[in-house]
Amino acid sequence: MTIENDEGLNAIAEVTSSNCGETSGSISIDASDFIGDVTYTLNDGSPQSNPNFNDLAPGSYQVKVSDDSGCDIELEANVSS
């Protein structure tokens, strides 16, 4: 999934499926056009500077991407099995 803004933060989510329902899926976020540092939050968890989320079970996930200018975008990523 790709989110594009005319001005400001943009992001693309790359999803890797899990193996047969195991917790082996992943989501990687590629952010661009940001100001300052970027944080990534999975399902309202703790923000992190690492754009990768690993060891995920199959399911739907919300990823919030935020930069230092206060710009936020949300992506929905589905990890399949």
WOGIHU-V211492 format. One record per pair of residues at least 24 apart in sequence whose C-alpha atoms are under 8 Angstrom apart, sorted by sequence separation. I is the first residue (numbers start at 1). J is the second residue. D is the distance in Angstrom with one decimal. If there is no record, write none. Layout:
i j d
I J D
I J D
This chain:
i j d
9 33 5.0
10 34 7.3
28 52 4.5
40 64 5.7
41 65 6.6
8 33 5.5
9 34 4.7
27 52 5.9
28 53 6.4
40 65 4.8
7 33 7.9
8 34 6.0
9 35 7.7
26 52 7.3
27 53 5.2
39 65 5.8
40 66 6.6
8 35 7.8
26 53 5.5
27 54 6.6
38 65 6.9
39 66 5.3
26 54 4.4
38 66 5.5
39 67 6.5
25 54 6.2
26 55 6.2
38 67 4.4
24 54 6.9
25 55 5.5
26 56 5.8
37 67 5.6
38 68 6.8
24 55 4.4
25 56 4.6
36 67 6.3
37 68 5.7
23 55 4.9
24 56 5.5
25 57 6.1
35 67 5.9
36 68 5.1
23 56 4.7
24 57 6.5
25 58 7.0
34 67 6.0
35 68 5.8
36 69 7.3
22 56 8.0
23 57 4.0
31 65 7.9
34 68 8.0
35 69 5.9
22 57 5.9
23 58 7.2
21 57 6.5
22 58 7.5
21 58 6.1
18 56 7.2
18 57 6.5
18 58 6.3
17 58 7.4
27 77 7.4
27 79 7.9
26 79 7.3
11 65 7.7
25 79 6.3
25 80 7.8
25 81 8.0
9 66 8.0
9 67 7.4
22 81 7.6
21 81 5.1
18 79 6.8
20 81 5.2
9 71 6.5
11 73 8.0
13 75 7.4
15 77 6.9
17 79 5.3
18 80 6.2
19 81 5.5
8 71 7.2
9 72 7.5
10 73 7.7
15 78 7.3
16 79 6.7
17 80 4.9
18 81 4.8
9 73 7.5
13 77 7.0
15 79 6.4
16 80 8.0
17 81 5.4
3 73 7.7
3 75 7.3
2 75 7.9
1 75 7.2
1 76 7.5
1 77 7.2
